[in-house]
Amino acid sequence: MAKKITLTVNENLFRQIDAWRSSFNLSRLFQDAVSEAIRRKEEFQHLLSGAADIPRIVERLKAEKQHLFENARAAGTADGSAWAARAHYEELVAAVRSIPGTTDAEIKAAKAWEARHKLAGPDGALHDAAVAAFREGWNTGVTGLWDLVKAQLGEA
């Protein structure tokens, strides 16, 4: 049997709820939100009790970290090859010759990628490693396109 409770909200929230009341099942919305909050608290308590499967958690987090780096590298490769396809001859040659150094184009691409992935905050080991993976991919993308076209341009 369902039990009733009384919920108190401020006037502004009440006006907003009242305006949208027909669009929501408030009971279901409240139940879902409270159930999720309780689930998170219980999961945290489980972790604190030491009963959690720490090795499994560590393996999952390692896989997620590796996936982050793989995605960063793949994004860099795509961005680098796209940049190389648009680059003027002199820009492309300069970029290829500077690899594994740094070019302005690479720096701009890495900063744009950081901003898109919300990594532009405080630097740290994860941040630095993800940016390094992106830059590695960017260089791979640039050199990959160069390798495809250099013979046709009469380059060695």
N, C-alpha and C positions, 0 to 999 in steps of 0.2 A: 504494500500500500504506500502510495506517495505521501510524503509529509510536506507541510507548508512552512515556509519561513518568511520573515519580513526583512526586506532589504531597504536600507536608507541610502539615498543618493543626493548630491547637491542639486540645487534648482536648475542650473544650466544643463547638467546631464539629464535631469528629468524632462526638460523641454525637448532635448534632442531625442530621447527615448520615445516620448509621446508623439513626436512628429513622424517617427519611423516604426512605431509599434506594429503596424499591420505588415511590415516587411520582415519582421523577426519573430521567431518563437523564443521569447525571452527566457522561458524556463529551460529550453534545450541549450540556448547560448550560455546561460549561467552554469548549468550542469557540466557542459563541456569544458568551460574555462576553469571551474573549480576542480573538476576531475583531473585535468592536465596539471594544474598547480600541485595537487596532492601527489600525483604520480611522480613529478619532479622531486618533491620533498622526500618521498619514500625512497626514490632511487638514490638521492644524496645520503640519506640515513643509512641505506644499504652499503654504500661506499665507505662511509665512516665506520661502520661496524666491522669492516674488514672481510665481509662475506662476499664481496664482489670478486669476480673472476678477473683479477688484475692482468694476468698474462694475455687474456683475450682482449681486454681493453687496449693494452699496449700494442698488440698486433693490429687491431683495427686502426688505431691512431697512426701507426707507422704506414699502413697502406694508404690512409687518407693523405698523409704528408707526401708520400711518393707520388700519389695521384696529382697533388697540387703542383709538384715540380714537373711532372710529365705534361700537364696541361699548360704550364708556363712555357716550357720548351716548345710545345706544338704551336702555341699562339705566337711565339717569337719567330718560329720558322715561317708561319703563314704571313706574318707582318713583314718579315725581312724579304721574302720572295716577292710580295706585293710591292714593297718599296723599290726593290731592284727592277721590277718590271716597269715602273714609272720613272725611274731615275734617268737623268741624262748620262751620256757616255762618261764624261769626266767624273761625275759624282760616283758612278758605279765603280770605275777603275780605282778611284781614291779609296772608296770603302773597302774594296777587295784587298787592296795593298795594305791597308791599315789593320786588317784582321790578323791576329787576335786583339789588336788595339781597340781604341774607341773612336767613333766618329760622332759628329753632331747629330746625324740622322739616327744613329743607334741610341744615343742619349735621349733624344726626343721620343722615339718609339718606346723606350723603356719607361719613361715618365708617364706617357699616355697610358701604357698598360697598367702601371701602378695605380693611376687614378681610377681607371675603369674597375680595378679589382680591389679598391679601397686599401691598398698597401702603402699609400703615400703618408701614412702616419709615422709614428716613431720607428726608427730603424732598430733592427734586432737580427739575430741569427736567421730566423725564418724569413724575414723580409729580404735580407741580403741574398740568401740562397735562392729564393724564388725569382728575384730580379736577375741574378746571375744565370739561372736556367733560361729565363726569357731571352737574355742577351746572347747566350750560347745558341739558342734556337734562331734568333734574328740573324746572327752571323752565318749559320748553316743555310738559312733561306737565301741570303744574299749570294753566298758562294755557290749554292746549288744552281741558281739561275745563271750565274756567270759561267759555271762549268758547261751549261747547256748551249750558251751562245758564243763563247770566246773563240772557238775554232772558226765559226762562221764570220767572225769579225777580223780574222787574221791574227789573232792573239795566240801566243804559245801556251 
